[in-house]
Amino acid sequence: MDLVTRLDIELLVNSFYEKVKVDELLAPVFAHVDWPAHLPVMYNFWSSMLLGDQSYQGNPFQKHVGLSIKVEHFQQWLLLFHATIDENFIGDSALDAKNRATTIAGVWSYKLGL
């Protein structure tokens, strides 16, 4: 199935962050996260990106400035994100999600001077 509904986005986000929470490299970066508050924000972010619903308001990059992250964190984030999509979805929107995540990782790495 493709990523076409808000429920699909929620499945993507929940499945992805379950991987992040136990990942040796990424879990420490996300240790401070209030998951019940964070997950709905991520649903809105990815719904806005992939479904165009404009439910996300904010500046996601600013929330990452000052974190102790390096290029390898972005690489691992992408690896897990792409794996989560491949495990759950197929189609144009799934490919779009992977492309957008790759673009975000590249732009943010550049902006952070990595």
Backbone as ProteinMPNN parsed JSONL, in Angstrom:
{"seq_chain_A": "MDLVTRLDIELLVNSFYEKVKVDELLAPVFAHVDWPAHLPVMYNFWSSMLLGDQSYQGNPFQKHVGLSIKVEHFQQWLLLFHATIDENFIGDSALDAKNRATTIAGVWSYKLGL", "coords_chain_A": {"N_chain_A": [[0.842, -1.187, 0.0], [0.369, 2.308, -0.507], [1.525, 5.477, 0.79], [-0.991, 7.307, 1.68], [-2.917, 8.325, 3.391], [-3.75, 9.957, 6.499], [-3.648, 8.075, 8.55], [-1.82, 6.288, 7.451], [0.472, 7.876, 7.547], [0.744, 8.094, 10.325], [1.302, 5.42, 10.96], [3.782, 5.153, 9.638], [5.367, 7.095, 11.045], [5.178, 6.189, 13.74], [6.246, 3.571, 13.527], [8.802, 4.129, 12.569], [9.937, 5.713, 14.668], [9.933, 3.841, 16.717], [12.046, 2.254, 15.973], [14.109, 4.172, 16.128], [14.19, 4.712, 18.868], [15.504, 2.516, 19.957], [17.866, 2.393, 18.674], [21.346, 2.258, 18.608], [23.002, 4.481, 17.956], [21.214, 6.644, 17.501], [19.3, 6.703, 19.595], [20.376, 7.948, 22.007], [20.395, 10.666, 21.214], [17.736, 11.25, 21.022], [16.837, 10.886, 23.565], [15.8, 12.777, 25.319], [13.289, 13.383, 24.429], [9.848, 14.078, 24.651], [7.727, 11.821, 24.041], [4.833, 11.421, 23.815], [4.036, 14.048, 23.259], [5.648, 14.713, 21.085], [5.189, 12.913, 18.916], [2.563, 13.507, 17.705], [3.242, 15.973, 16.566], [5.092, 15.185, 14.672], [3.419, 13.612, 13.08], [1.874, 15.657, 11.99], [3.881, 17.126, 10.662], [4.867, 15.287, 8.66], [2.464, 14.731, 7.39], [1.883, 17.203, 6.324], [4.054, 17.473, 4.593], [3.769, 15.255, 2.84], [1.061, 14.839, 2.262], [0.075, 17.303, 1.909], [-1.559, 18.715, 3.671], [-1.119, 20.857, 5.328], [-0.993, 20.858, 8.127], [1.108, 21.147, 9.843], [2.816, 23.536, 11.723], [5.544, 25.531, 12.217], [9.138, 25.557, 12.822], [11.103, 23.205, 12.001], [13.854, 22.818, 11.691], [15.148, 24.57, 13.483], [14.731, 23.361, 15.951], [16.616, 21.426, 15.981], [19.063, 22.57, 15.981], [21.976, 22.907, 17.846], [21.884, 20.402, 18.929], [23.827, 17.482, 19.596], [24.771, 16.295, 16.959], [25.954, 14.531, 14.117], [27.203, 13.864, 10.78], [26.971, 11.086, 10.544], [24.759, 10.561, 12.135], [22.647, 11.604, 10.643], [22.884, 9.902, 8.446], [22.25, 7.422, 9.584], [19.664, 7.956, 10.476], [18.373, 8.311, 8.013], [18.748, 5.729, 6.935], [17.179, 4.144, 8.678], [14.689, 5.391, 8.302], [14.164, 5.0, 5.552], [14.167, 2.192, 5.538], [11.928, 1.702, 7.133], [9.878, 2.727, 5.541], [10.135, 1.008, 3.308], [9.435, -1.419, 4.493], [6.736, -1.097, 4.98], [5.328, 0.261, 2.962], [4.63, 0.964, -0.521], [4.973, 2.54, -3.644], [4.231, 5.677, -5.366], [4.002, 7.805, -3.472], [5.368, 6.74, -1.311], [7.942, 6.595, -2.375], [8.301, 9.336, -2.782], [8.324, 10.177, -0.102], [10.743, 9.042, 0.785], [12.529, 10.434, -0.877], [12.089, 13.075, -0.036], [12.894, 12.914, 2.655], [15.599, 12.344, 2.274], [16.426, 14.716, 1.036], [15.889, 16.566, 3.122], [17.697, 15.641, 5.099], [20.12, 16.135, 3.777], [20.057, 18.961, 3.354], [19.823, 19.918, 5.994], [22.153, 18.873, 7.136], [24.037, 20.325, 5.708], [23.343, 22.961, 6.493], [23.988, 22.801, 9.171], [26.646, 22.685, 9.013], [27.993, 20.292, 8.601]], "CA_chain_A": [[0.0, 0.0, 0.0], [1.11, 3.562, -0.595], [1.292, 6.473, 1.85], [-1.998, 8.2, 1.11], [-3.835, 8.839, 4.407], [-3.178, 10.354, 7.794], [-3.339, 6.829, 9.268], [-0.564, 5.796, 6.883], [1.529, 8.723, 8.123], [0.909, 7.702, 11.728], [2.012, 4.138, 10.946], [5.17, 5.451, 9.286], [6.038, 7.802, 12.14], [5.271, 5.31, 14.911], [7.171, 2.48, 13.229], [10.139, 4.713, 12.466], [10.474, 6.104, 15.973], [10.211, 2.637, 17.501], [13.42, 1.894, 15.592], [15.003, 5.206, 16.647], [14.275, 4.588, 20.336], [16.402, 1.426, 20.343], [19.07, 2.461, 17.855], [22.532, 2.582, 19.41], [23.501, 5.816, 17.635], [20.188, 7.691, 17.556], [18.541, 6.736, 20.852], [20.839, 8.987, 22.937], [20.027, 11.988, 20.717], [16.301, 11.399, 21.233], [16.513, 10.486, 24.941], [15.085, 13.863, 26.004], [12.029, 13.647, 23.741], [8.549, 13.767, 25.249], [7.123, 11.133, 22.908], [3.401, 11.72, 23.606], [3.909, 15.382, 22.655], [6.414, 14.791, 19.847], [4.635, 12.124, 17.812], [1.561, 14.254, 16.927], [3.923, 17.006, 15.781], [5.663, 14.492, 13.514], [2.299, 13.281, 12.191], [1.537, 16.892, 11.263], [4.983, 17.467, 9.764], [4.885, 14.417, 7.491], [1.194, 14.921, 6.663], [2.047, 18.426, 5.535], [5.035, 17.214, 3.535], [3.381, 14.221, 1.881], [-0.349, 14.914, 1.893], [-0.233, 18.696, 1.633], [-2.681, 19.185, 4.491], [-0.691, 22.074, 6.033], [-1.293, 20.739, 9.555], [2.309, 21.478, 10.619], [3.229, 24.927, 11.846], [6.759, 25.585, 13.011], [10.436, 25.544, 12.171], [11.731, 21.987, 12.514], [15.319, 22.911, 11.721], [15.583, 25.263, 14.705], [14.681, 22.424, 17.069], [17.759, 20.53, 15.88], [20.28, 23.346, 16.182], [22.476, 22.74, 19.205], [21.982, 18.989, 19.292], [25.118, 16.871, 19.269], [24.564, 15.386, 15.843], [26.977, 14.538, 13.079], [26.765, 13.285, 9.51], [26.566, 9.687, 10.737], [23.397, 10.547, 12.683], [21.743, 11.773, 9.503], [22.948, 8.684, 7.643], [21.497, 6.376, 10.281], [18.266, 8.394, 10.435], [17.884, 7.972, 6.673], [18.719, 4.272, 6.801], [15.996, 3.66, 9.4], [13.492, 5.949, 7.673], [13.961, 4.276, 4.296], [13.799, 0.81, 5.877], [10.552, 1.714, 7.628], [9.006, 2.876, 4.369], [10.196, -0.217, 2.512], [8.74, -2.483, 5.226], [5.31, -0.832, 5.141], [4.681, 0.982, 1.869], [5.177, 0.915, -1.869], [4.237, 3.435, -4.525], [4.78, 7.002, -5.635], [4.114, 8.599, -2.24], [6.447, 6.137, -0.53], [9.177, 7.088, -2.995], [8.361, 10.764, -2.472], [8.728, 10.302, 1.304], [12.183, 8.765, 0.86], [13.234, 11.547, -1.515], [12.003, 14.257, 0.834], [13.755, 12.67, 3.817], [16.978, 12.481, 1.808], [16.649, 16.149, 0.844], [15.939, 17.186, 4.45], [18.973, 15.276, 5.722], [21.194, 16.843, 3.085], [19.982, 20.402, 3.623], [20.103, 20.182, 7.398], [23.579, 18.622, 7.345], [24.738, 21.481, 5.152], [23.072, 24.134, 7.344], [24.682, 22.587, 10.437], [28.082, 22.699, 8.736], [28.55, 18.932, 8.755]], "C_chain_A": [[0.883, 1.245, 0.0], [0.76, 4.442, 0.599], [0.272, 7.479, 1.335], [-2.953, 8.8, 2.142], [-3.074, 9.253, 5.659], [-2.83, 9.107, 8.618], [-2.057, 6.189, 8.747], [0.622, 6.576, 7.451], [1.797, 8.323, 9.566], [1.633, 6.363, 11.833], [3.485, 4.343, 10.635], [5.915, 6.047, 10.474], [6.221, 6.891, 13.351], [6.285, 4.195, 14.695], [8.612, 2.977, 13.172], [10.71, 5.033, 13.844], [10.647, 4.93, 16.921], [11.624, 2.144, 17.206], [14.421, 2.877, 16.209], [15.237, 5.018, 18.146], [15.249, 3.516, 20.785], [17.7, 1.419, 19.544], [20.241, 2.962, 18.689], [23.031, 4.01, 19.181], [22.455, 6.905, 17.896], [19.459, 7.797, 18.894], [19.055, 7.798, 21.831], [20.453, 10.409, 22.51], [18.564, 12.281, 21.04], [15.874, 11.091, 22.666], [15.664, 11.528, 25.678], [13.665, 14.082, 25.484], [10.827, 13.213, 24.586], [7.715, 13.143, 24.135], [5.636, 11.416, 22.739], [3.158, 13.102, 22.988], [4.546, 15.43, 21.268], [5.74, 14.072, 18.67], [3.531, 12.854, 17.047], [2.168, 15.376, 16.08], [4.517, 16.374, 14.518], [4.571, 14.022, 12.554], [1.954, 14.5, 11.34], [2.62, 17.251, 10.258], [4.921, 16.615, 8.493], [3.574, 14.47, 6.719], [1.269, 16.166, 5.794], [2.971, 18.187, 4.347], [4.469, 16.31, 2.439], [1.933, 14.309, 1.412], [-0.788, 16.334, 1.579], [-1.332, 19.286, 2.487], [-2.365, 20.427, 5.329], [-1.037, 22.049, 7.52], [-0.094, 21.101, 10.424], [2.577, 22.968, 10.56], [4.495, 24.939, 12.697], [7.995, 25.582, 12.153], [11.198, 24.324, 12.68], [13.247, 22.072, 12.594], [15.799, 23.526, 13.027], [15.611, 24.334, 15.908], [15.89, 21.49, 17.079], [19.097, 21.258, 16.042], [20.705, 23.167, 17.64], [22.508, 21.295, 19.68], [23.353, 18.461, 18.883], [24.908, 15.818, 18.188], [25.626, 15.614, 14.776], [26.405, 13.895, 11.816], [26.275, 11.85, 9.712], [25.174, 9.557, 11.37], [22.373, 10.698, 11.561], [21.724, 10.515, 8.633], [22.129, 7.565, 8.28], [20.005, 6.686, 10.291], [17.652, 8.016, 9.088], [17.772, 6.465, 6.471], [17.458, 3.704, 7.463], [14.705, 4.145, 8.754], [13.166, 5.189, 6.39], [13.54, 2.836, 4.562], [12.356, 0.738, 6.344], [9.57, 1.856, 6.467], [8.974, 1.575, 3.569], [9.447, -1.374, 3.171], [7.219, -2.329, 5.181], [4.588, -0.299, 3.914], [5.381, 0.731, 0.543], [4.336, 1.87, -2.72], [4.889, 4.799, -4.633], [4.964, 7.836, -4.371], [5.205, 8.048, -1.33], [7.806, 6.595, -1.067], [9.373, 8.569, -2.713], [8.828, 10.98, -1.034], [10.233, 10.064, 1.455], [12.987, 9.906, 0.246], [13.222, 12.792, -0.638], [12.886, 14.101, 2.068], [15.221, 12.838, 3.44], [17.331, 13.953, 1.608], [16.777, 16.864, 2.188], [17.281, 16.894, 5.112], [20.13, 16.028, 5.084], [21.217, 18.325, 3.397], [20.347, 20.693, 5.077], [21.578, 19.917, 7.733], [24.393, 19.816, 6.869], [24.577, 22.694, 6.073], [23.783, 24.035, 8.694], [26.194, 22.567, 10.256], [28.747, 21.352, 8.871], [29.171, 18.422, 7.474]], "O_chain_A": [[2.022, 1.208, 0.466], [-0.195, 4.169, 1.326], [0.637, 8.414, 0.623], [-3.727, 9.697, 1.807], [-1.9, 8.926, 5.833], [-1.813, 9.095, 9.312], [-1.293, 5.61, 9.519], [1.651, 5.993, 7.793], [2.951, 8.224, 9.981], [2.487, 6.189, 12.702], [4.345, 3.766, 11.3], [6.975, 5.553, 10.859], [7.309, 6.833, 13.924], [7.091, 3.906, 15.579], [9.526, 2.319, 13.67], [11.843, 4.663, 14.149], [11.445, 5.019, 17.854], [12.317, 1.668, 18.106], [15.451, 2.468, 16.744], [16.363, 5.153, 18.624], [15.775, 3.596, 21.895], [18.537, 0.533, 19.721], [20.133, 3.969, 19.389], [23.442, 4.675, 20.131], [22.774, 7.959, 18.445], [19.042, 8.89, 19.279], [18.241, 8.495, 22.437], [20.211, 11.264, 23.362], [18.198, 13.427, 21.301], [14.678, 11.04, 22.955], [14.891, 11.176, 26.569], [12.919, 14.884, 26.046], [10.808, 12.122, 25.155], [7.068, 13.858, 23.37], [5.198, 11.638, 21.61], [2.176, 13.296, 22.272], [4.041, 16.111, 20.377], [5.734, 14.587, 17.551], [3.555, 12.828, 15.817], [1.662, 15.687, 15.001], [4.453, 16.954, 13.434], [4.774, 14.033, 11.34], [1.766, 14.392, 10.128], [2.318, 17.638, 9.128], [4.921, 17.149, 7.384], [3.572, 14.273, 5.504], [0.776, 16.18, 4.666], [2.703, 18.642, 3.235], [4.667, 16.568, 1.251], [1.613, 13.902, 0.295], [-1.879, 16.554, 1.052], [-1.977, 20.253, 2.084], [-3.256, 20.985, 5.969], [-1.338, 23.088, 8.109], [-0.254, 21.339, 11.621], [2.566, 23.58, 9.492], [4.495, 24.397, 13.802], [7.923, 25.6, 10.924], [11.876, 24.412, 13.704], [13.857, 21.462, 13.472], [16.766, 23.043, 13.617], [16.441, 24.509, 16.8], [16.155, 20.834, 18.086], [20.137, 20.624, 16.22], [19.883, 23.265, 18.551], [23.096, 20.996, 20.719], [23.956, 18.949, 17.927], [24.873, 14.618, 18.461], [26.117, 16.724, 14.571], [25.261, 13.442, 11.8], [25.276, 11.446, 9.117], [24.49, 8.556, 11.161], [21.357, 10.003, 11.536], [20.669, 10.112, 8.142], [21.402, 6.849, 7.591], [19.178, 5.788, 10.133], [16.551, 7.469, 9.028], [16.795, 5.987, 5.894], [16.757, 2.882, 6.872], [13.734, 3.394, 8.666], [12.023, 4.785, 6.173], [12.653, 2.314, 3.885], [11.635, -0.194, 5.985], [8.547, 1.172, 6.426], [7.901, 1.099, 3.196], [8.886, -2.22, 2.475], [6.492, -3.312, 5.326], [3.363, -0.394, 3.829], [6.549, 0.345, 0.491], [3.126, 1.984, -2.525], [5.954, 5.045, -4.068], [5.985, 8.506, -4.22], [5.89, 8.813, -0.651], [8.704, 6.939, -0.297], [10.489, 9.008, -2.434], [9.639, 11.868, -0.774], [10.913, 10.801, 2.169], [14.017, 10.3, 0.793], [14.234, 13.482, -0.515], [13.552, 15.051, 2.479], [15.998, 13.411, 4.204], [18.424, 14.383, 1.976], [17.679, 17.682, 2.37], [17.929, 17.804, 5.628], [21.022, 16.506, 5.784], [22.276, 18.887, 3.676], [21.105, 21.623, 5.351], [22.179, 20.649, 8.518], [25.322, 20.259, 7.545], [25.554, 23.371, 6.393], [24.139, 25.051, 9.291], [26.938, 22.447, 11.229], [29.926, 21.265, 9.214], [29.68, 17.301, 7.439]]}, "name": "protein", "num_of_chains": 1, "seq": "MDLVTRLDIELLVNSFYEKVKVDELLAPVFAHVDWPAHLPVMYNFWSSMLLGDQSYQGNPFQKHVGLSIKVEHFQQWLLLFHATIDENFIGDSALDAKNRATTIAGVWSYKLGL"}
